[in-house]
Amino acid sequence: MKPILLVLMLTAASGNDLAHEVALTREMIEDAAIRYDDEGLRLGRERAARLAADGEASGDTRLARDAHDLIALSAWAQIYTGHNALEALRRIAEEGIRHADRAAALDERSPEALVLAAALRGSTFMLGAGSPEKRTAMIELLKRAVEADPAATPVGVLNGLARSIDPAGPARPEGIQIYADLVRRLDSRSGESARPGFWDLQARAWYAMVRLQNLAPDVAPIRADVARLVAMRPDSELARELAARVEHHSWAPAAAVSALAWRPLGGDAVGDGTQAEAPDLRALAFARDPQRVWFRLTFERELPQSFGVNVAVDRDGDPGGDTAWWGKGSHFRFDRLVTAWVVREGDGYFGRIGVTDAVGSISGRLEKLTTDVALRLGEDRKSVMVGVPASALDLTPQARVIAAGGTNLMWNDDLTAPAGEGIALPAQ
């Protein structure tokens, strides 16, 4: 349902059934959240703010709680649309925390309010605004949510994520099992043809994502689950991104790279990665054809079944509005990020493949601009060639790059200029 239609319905309902208004506002916010629609989220948040003020003024605790809860939900969803600059996201997160805290104060056992208060605090670490106090509060709030109602869908979504995360490797089995149990409960309640709302969709999507968080995921059942999710919510941006992530791709044909004139951009010392057993990046080269810009990343050893590469690009030499590169000691900032975190499969591969911009990279929307990235494994099995549409990078003569490599799960090693800055690209 389009936001403007929901606004008209809300206007017509004003002064009548406040519970109905809250339900319509939730529908508006959840619909916008699923479609990554910032304007719809803003409109829904404004409406929820008016309802919260009405509830507070009249002493209607339930109305006020639900409305504050919806403001927090809208804020949390907007952090992940990939359309907002860092400072705006920090303001949105703090606004969401205030309203989630107010909803939890009005109802100390509200699972959704407690989950949102925890999740929004967690998002501040992604935004570079976390603190030890936020971490402590986040853990305590999630604990309270689990104690209040462990079977609530929002609780399962966040608890499953917390129990799955392992920065050093694959998702933990206990977290995967939480999602499996949650999805099973949702299926038993709703049936095959139900149209999932926001939390239901999050549960199903994260169940797919944590199973993909593996060096060798069993992709066949995940593909079936993702196809079902897309059929249930074809308007979901997250579902579409997941569908691209599990799609099988063939390697670019040899003819696409055989005539390229490669120019070396730089080398990197052996054995300087974070983990000795992970792919160790040694050299970067550059080429162009009429449609694509190509990067060749060469590693010390033959690439394993699962590997990952990134190329971060400062396309115009202007750091304003760009995102900071995560490599230790680097001052580089980028406005385009090319990603290929893949698992080899038969005559090709699947995985996270795409190009994003600076704001998309903050929220992890790595496929925001395009998924049209061609890959070709070198004959030596130590190199991979990455072809990106020239239009997606929009390079200027001032463009500079940094490359990184690792597994399909984590970054291990980067290749930069000696001072940690980007490497200038050759002129056309």
C-alpha positions as CSV (number, residue, x, y, z in Angstrom):
1,M,0.0,0.0,0.0
2,K,1.4,3.4,-1.0
3,P,2.2,5.9,1.8
4,I,-0.2,8.6,0.3
5,L,-3.1,6.2,0.5
6,L,-2.3,5.3,4.1
7,V,-2.1,9.0,4.9
8,L,-5.6,9.6,3.4
9,M,-6.9,6.7,5.4
10,L,-5.4,8.1,8.6
11,T,-6.8,11.5,8.0
12,A,-10.3,10.0,7.5
13,A,-9.9,8.0,10.7
14,S,-8.9,11.0,12.8
15,G,-11.1,11.6,15.8
16,N,-12.6,8.1,15.6
17,D,-11.0,4.9,16.7
18,L,-7.5,5.7,18.1
19,A,-6.6,2.0,18.1
20,H,-7.4,1.9,14.5
21,E,-5.2,4.9,13.8
22,V,-2.3,3.2,15.6
23,A,-2.9,0.1,13.5
24,L,-2.9,2.1,10.2
25,T,0.2,4.0,11.3
26,R,2.0,0.7,12.0
27,E,0.9,-0.6,8.6
28,M,2.3,2.6,7.0
29,I,5.6,2.4,8.8
30,E,6.1,-1.4,8.2
31,D,5.2,-1.0,4.5
32,A,7.8,1.8,4.2
33,A,10.4,-0.1,6.1
34,I,10.0,-3.1,3.9
35,R,10.4,-1.0,0.8
36,Y,13.3,1.1,2.2
37,D,11.1,4.2,1.7
38,D,12.5,7.1,3.7
39,E,9.7,9.4,2.9
40,G,7.1,6.9,4.0
41,L,9.0,6.3,7.2
42,R,9.2,10.1,7.9
43,L,5.5,10.5,7.3
44,G,4.7,7.6,9.6
45,R,7.0,8.9,12.3
46,E,5.3,12.3,12.2
47,R,1.9,10.6,12.5
48,A,3.1,8.4,15.4
49,A,4.5,11.5,17.1
50,R,1.1,13.2,17.1
51,L,-0.5,10.0,18.5
52,A,2.1,9.8,21.2
53,A,1.5,13.4,22.2
54,D,-2.3,12.7,22.3
55,G,-1.7,9.6,24.4
56,E,0.6,11.4,26.9
57,A,-1.8,14.4,27.2
58,S,-4.9,12.2,27.8
59,G,-3.1,9.7,30.1
60,D,-3.8,6.9,27.7
61,T,-0.7,4.8,28.5
62,R,-1.3,2.1,25.9
63,L,-1.8,4.6,23.1
64,A,1.3,6.5,24.1
65,R,3.4,3.3,24.5
66,D,2.3,2.0,21.0
67,A,3.0,5.4,19.4
68,H,6.4,5.8,20.9
69,D,7.2,2.2,19.9
70,L,6.3,3.0,16.3
71,I,8.5,6.1,16.2
72,A,11.4,3.9,17.4
73,L,10.6,1.2,14.8
74,S,10.6,3.8,12.1
75,A,13.9,5.2,13.2
76,W,15.5,1.7,13.4
77,A,14.2,0.8,9.9
78,Q,15.5,4.1,8.4
79,I,19.1,3.4,9.6
80,Y,19.2,0.5,7.1
81,T,17.7,2.0,4.0
82,G,21.1,3.1,2.8
83,H,19.9,6.6,1.8
84,N,21.1,8.8,4.7
85,A,24.4,10.4,5.6
86,L,26.2,9.4,8.8
87,E,25.3,12.5,10.9
88,A,21.6,12.1,9.9
89,L,21.7,8.5,10.9
90,R,23.2,9.3,14.3
91,R,20.4,11.8,14.9
92,I,17.8,9.3,13.8
93,A,19.2,6.6,16.1
94,E,19.2,8.9,19.1
95,E,15.6,9.9,18.4
96,G,14.7,6.3,18.2
97,I,16.4,5.5,21.5
98,R,14.5,8.2,23.3
99,H,11.1,6.9,22.1
100,A,12.0,3.3,22.6
101,D,13.0,4.1,26.2
102,R,9.8,6.0,26.7
103,A,7.7,3.1,25.4
104,A,9.6,0.7,27.7
105,A,9.1,3.1,30.7
106,L,5.3,3.1,30.0
107,D,5.4,-0.7,29.8
108,E,8.4,-2.4,31.3
109,R,7.5,-5.8,29.8
110,S,6.8,-4.6,26.2
111,P,9.0,-7.0,24.1
112,E,9.1,-4.8,21.0
113,A,10.0,-1.6,23.0
114,L,12.8,-3.4,24.8
115,V,14.1,-5.0,21.6
116,L,14.1,-1.6,19.8
117,A,15.8,0.1,22.7
118,A,18.5,-2.6,22.5
119,A,18.7,-2.7,18.7
120,L,19.0,1.1,18.3
121,R,21.8,1.2,20.8
122,G,23.5,-1.6,18.9
123,S,23.2,0.4,15.7
124,T,25.2,3.3,17.2
125,F,28.3,1.2,17.1
126,M,27.9,0.7,13.4
127,L,27.6,4.5,13.2
128,G,30.7,5.2,15.2
129,A,28.7,6.6,18.2
130,G,28.6,3.7,20.6
131,S,29.9,3.7,24.1
132,P,30.5,1.3,27.0
133,E,27.3,2.5,28.6
134,K,25.3,1.8,25.5
135,R,26.7,-1.7,25.2
136,T,25.8,-2.5,28.8
137,A,22.3,-1.1,28.4
138,M,21.9,-3.0,25.2
139,I,22.8,-6.3,26.8
140,E,20.5,-5.6,29.8
141,L,17.5,-4.6,27.6
142,L,17.8,-7.7,25.4
143,K,17.9,-9.8,28.6
144,R,14.8,-8.1,29.8
145,A,13.1,-8.7,26.5
146,V,13.9,-12.4,26.5
147,E,12.6,-12.7,30.1
148,A,9.4,-10.7,29.2
149,D,8.4,-12.9,26.2
150,P,11.0,-15.3,24.6
151,A,8.4,-16.3,22.0
152,A,7.7,-12.8,20.7
153,T,8.9,-12.4,17.1
154,P,10.9,-9.2,17.7
155,V,12.7,-10.9,20.6
156,G,13.5,-13.9,18.4
157,V,14.9,-11.7,15.7
158,L,17.3,-9.8,17.9
159,N,18.2,-12.7,20.2
160,G,18.9,-14.9,17.2
161,L,21.2,-12.3,15.8
162,A,23.0,-11.8,19.1
163,R,23.5,-15.5,19.5
164,S,24.6,-16.0,15.9
165,I,27.3,-13.4,15.6
166,D,30.9,-14.6,15.6
167,P,33.3,-11.9,14.3
168,A,36.0,-14.6,13.7
169,G,34.0,-17.0,11.6
170,P,30.7,-18.7,10.7
171,A,27.4,-18.0,12.5
172,R,27.0,-19.9,15.7
173,P,24.7,-22.9,15.7
174,E,22.7,-21.8,18.7
175,G,21.7,-18.5,16.9
176,I,20.7,-20.4,13.7
177,Q,18.6,-22.7,15.8
178,I,16.7,-19.7,17.4
179,Y,15.8,-18.5,13.9
180,A,14.8,-22.0,12.7
181,D,12.5,-22.4,15.7
182,L,11.1,-18.9,15.2
183,V,10.3,-19.4,11.5
184,R,8.7,-22.8,12.3
185,R,6.4,-21.0,14.8
186,L,5.6,-18.3,12.2
187,D,4.7,-21.0,9.6
188,S,2.5,-22.8,12.0
189,R,0.6,-19.6,12.8
190,S,0.3,-18.1,9.3
191,G,0.4,-20.8,6.7
192,E,2.1,-20.8,3.3
193,S,0.1,-17.9,1.7
194,A,0.4,-15.3,4.4
195,R,1.9,-11.9,3.6
196,P,4.6,-11.3,6.3
197,G,4.8,-8.0,8.1
198,F,8.0,-6.3,9.1
199,W,9.1,-8.6,12.0
200,D,8.0,-11.8,10.2
201,L,10.1,-10.8,7.2
202,Q,13.1,-9.9,9.3
203,A,12.9,-13.4,11.0
204,R,12.8,-15.2,7.6
205,A,15.5,-13.0,6.1
206,W,17.9,-13.4,9.0
207,Y,17.3,-17.2,9.0
208,A,18.6,-17.2,5.4
209,M,21.5,-14.8,6.2
210,V,22.9,-16.6,9.2
211,R,22.9,-19.9,7.2
212,L,24.8,-18.1,4.5
213,Q,27.4,-16.9,7.1
214,N,29.5,-20.0,6.5
215,L,32.5,-20.8,4.4
216,A,30.6,-23.6,2.6
217,P,26.8,-23.0,3.1
218,D,24.2,-25.5,2.0
219,V,22.7,-23.1,-0.5
220,A,19.9,-25.3,-2.0
221,P,17.4,-25.0,0.9
222,I,18.4,-21.4,1.4
223,R,17.5,-20.6,-2.2
224,A,14.1,-22.3,-1.7
225,D,13.4,-20.2,1.4
226,V,14.5,-17.0,-0.3
227,A,12.4,-17.7,-3.4
228,R,9.4,-18.2,-1.1
229,L,10.1,-15.0,0.7
230,V,10.3,-13.0,-2.5
231,A,7.0,-14.6,-3.6
232,M,5.4,-13.6,-0.3
233,R,6.8,-10.0,-0.3
234,P,7.9,-9.1,-3.8
235,D,8.0,-5.4,-2.7
236,S,10.8,-6.2,-0.1
237,E,14.2,-4.7,-1.0
238,L,15.8,-7.0,1.5
239,A,14.2,-10.1,-0.1
240,R,15.4,-9.0,-3.5
241,E,18.9,-8.4,-2.2
242,L,18.9,-11.9,-0.7
243,A,17.7,-13.4,-4.0
244,A,20.7,-11.8,-5.8
245,R,23.0,-13.1,-3.0
246,V,22.0,-16.7,-3.6
247,E,21.8,-16.6,-7.4
248,H,24.3,-18.7,-9.3
249,H,26.6,-16.7,-11.6
250,S,29.0,-18.0,-14.3
251,W,32.5,-16.7,-14.5
252,A,33.0,-14.0,-17.1
253,P,34.2,-15.6,-20.4
254,A,37.9,-15.7,-21.1
255,A,37.3,-13.4,-24.1
256,A,36.2,-10.6,-21.8
257,V,39.6,-10.4,-20.3
258,S,42.0,-11.8,-22.9
259,A,42.6,-8.6,-24.7
260,L,42.8,-6.3,-21.6
261,A,46.0,-4.2,-21.2
262,W,46.8,-4.5,-17.5
263,R,48.7,-1.8,-15.7
264,P,50.1,-2.5,-12.3
265,L,48.9,-0.3,-9.5
266,G,50.9,-1.6,-6.6
267,G,52.1,-4.5,-4.4
268,D,51.7,-5.6,-0.8
269,A,54.1,-7.5,1.5
270,V,53.6,-11.2,2.1
271,G,52.2,-12.3,5.4
272,D,50.8,-9.0,6.6
273,G,47.2,-10.1,6.9
274,T,45.2,-10.4,10.0
275,Q,45.0,-14.2,9.8
276,A,47.8,-16.3,8.3
277,E,45.5,-18.9,6.8
278,A,43.2,-16.4,5.0
279,P,43.9,-15.1,1.5
280,D,46.9,-12.7,1.5
281,L,46.7,-10.0,-1.1
282,R,49.9,-9.3,-3.0
283,A,49.3,-7.2,-6.1
284,L,46.7,-5.0,-7.8
285,A,46.4,-4.2,-11.5
286,F,44.0,-2.1,-13.6
287,A,42.5,-2.2,-17.1
288,R,39.5,-0.8,-19.1
289,D,37.3,-1.9,-21.9
290,P,34.6,0.1,-23.6
291,Q,31.9,-0.8,-20.9
292,R,33.8,-1.8,-17.8
293,V,36.6,-0.9,-15.5
294,W,38.6,-4.0,-14.4
295,F,40.7,-4.7,-11.3
296,R,42.9,-7.8,-11.0
297,L,43.7,-8.8,-7.4
298,T,46.5,-11.4,-7.0
299,F,47.1,-13.4,-3.9
300,E,50.0,-15.2,-2.4
301,R,48.4,-18.7,-2.6
302,E,45.7,-20.3,-4.7
303,L,42.3,-19.0,-3.6
304,P,40.2,-21.3,-1.5
305,Q,36.6,-22.3,-2.3
306,S,35.3,-19.2,-0.6
307,F,37.0,-15.9,-0.8
308,G,36.3,-12.2,-0.8
309,V,37.5,-9.0,-2.5
310,N,36.8,-5.3,-2.1
311,V,37.8,-2.3,-4.1
312,A,37.2,1.0,-2.4
313,V,37.2,4.0,-4.8
314,D,37.4,7.7,-4.2
315,R,36.0,8.6,-7.6
316,D,36.5,12.4,-7.5
317,G,39.4,13.0,-5.0
318,D,37.0,14.9,-2.7
319,P,36.7,13.3,0.7
320,G,33.6,15.3,1.6
321,G,30.6,13.0,2.3
322,D,32.8,9.9,1.9
323,T,33.1,7.0,4.2
324,A,36.3,6.1,6.1
325,W,38.2,3.0,5.0
326,W,38.4,0.5,7.8
327,G,42.1,-0.5,7.3
328,K,44.4,0.1,10.2
329,G,46.4,3.3,9.9
330,S,44.6,4.4,6.7
331,H,43.3,7.9,6.1
332,F,41.5,6.9,2.9
333,R,37.9,7.8,2.4
334,F,35.7,6.3,-0.4
335,D,32.5,7.1,-2.2
336,R,32.2,3.8,-4.2
337,L,32.7,0.3,-2.8
338,V,32.9,-2.8,-5.0
339,T,32.2,-6.1,-3.2
340,A,32.6,-9.7,-4.2
341,W,32.4,-12.1,-1.3
342,V,31.7,-15.4,-3.0
343,V,31.6,-19.2,-2.7
344,R,32.7,-21.1,-5.8
345,E,30.0,-23.5,-7.1
346,G,30.4,-25.7,-10.1
347,D,31.3,-23.5,-13.1
348,G,30.6,-20.3,-11.2
349,Y,29.8,-18.8,-7.8
350,F,27.3,-17.1,-5.6
351,G,27.5,-14.5,-2.9
352,R,27.4,-10.8,-2.1
353,I,28.3,-9.1,-5.3
354,G,27.7,-5.4,-6.0
355,V,28.6,-1.7,-5.9
356,T,27.4,0.8,-3.4
357,D,28.0,4.4,-2.5
358,A,29.3,6.0,0.7
359,V,25.9,6.1,2.5
360,G,25.0,2.7,1.3
361,S,28.2,1.2,2.8
362,I,27.4,2.5,6.3
363,S,24.2,0.4,6.6
364,G,25.7,-2.6,4.7
365,R,23.6,-2.2,1.5
366,L,26.5,-3.4,-0.6
367,E,24.4,-4.0,-3.7
368,K,22.7,-0.6,-3.7
369,L,23.9,0.8,-7.0
370,T,24.2,-2.4,-9.0
371,T,24.8,-6.2,-8.9
372,D,26.3,-6.1,-12.4
373,V,29.8,-7.1,-11.4
374,A,31.7,-9.6,-13.6
375,L,34.2,-12.0,-12.1
376,R,36.9,-14.1,-13.7
377,L,39.2,-16.5,-11.8
378,G,42.7,-16.4,-13.2
379,E,44.3,-19.5,-14.7
380,D,46.8,-19.6,-11.8
381,R,43.8,-19.7,-9.4
382,K,45.7,-17.0,-7.4
383,S,44.1,-14.0,-9.0
384,V,40.6,-12.8,-9.6
385,M,39.5,-10.2,-12.1
386,V,36.6,-7.9,-11.2
387,G,34.8,-6.0,-14.0
388,V,32.6,-3.1,-12.9
389,P,30.3,-1.0,-15.2
390,A,32.1,2.3,-15.8
391,S,28.8,4.1,-15.2
392,A,28.6,2.7,-11.7
393,L,32.0,4.1,-10.7
394,D,31.8,7.4,-12.6
395,L,35.5,7.9,-12.3
396,T,37.2,11.3,-12.7
397,P,40.9,11.9,-13.4
398,Q,41.4,12.4,-9.6
399,A,40.2,8.9,-8.7
400,R,42.1,6.8,-6.3
401,V,41.6,3.2,-5.0
402,I,42.4,0.7,-2.2
403,A,41.9,-3.0,-2.6
404,A,41.2,-5.7,0.1
405,G,41.0,-9.4,0.2
406,G,40.0,-12.2,2.6
407,T,37.4,-14.9,3.0
408,N,33.7,-14.6,2.1
409,L,33.1,-13.9,5.8
410,M,35.8,-11.4,6.8
411,W,38.4,-8.9,5.5
412,N,42.0,-10.0,6.0
413,D,44.5,-7.8,4.1
414,D,44.5,-4.6,2.2
415,L,46.7,-3.0,-0.5
416,T,47.2,0.7,-0.3
417,A,49.8,3.4,-1.2
418,P,52.8,3.4,1.2
419,A,51.3,6.2,3.4
420,G,48.0,4.4,3.7
421,E,46.3,6.6,1.1
422,G,44.6,5.6,-2.1
423,I,46.5,4.7,-5.3
424,A,46.0,7.0,-8.3
425,L,44.4,5.4,-11.3
426,P,46.1,5.7,-14.7
427,A,44.6,8.3,-17.1
428,Q,42.5,7.0,-19.9
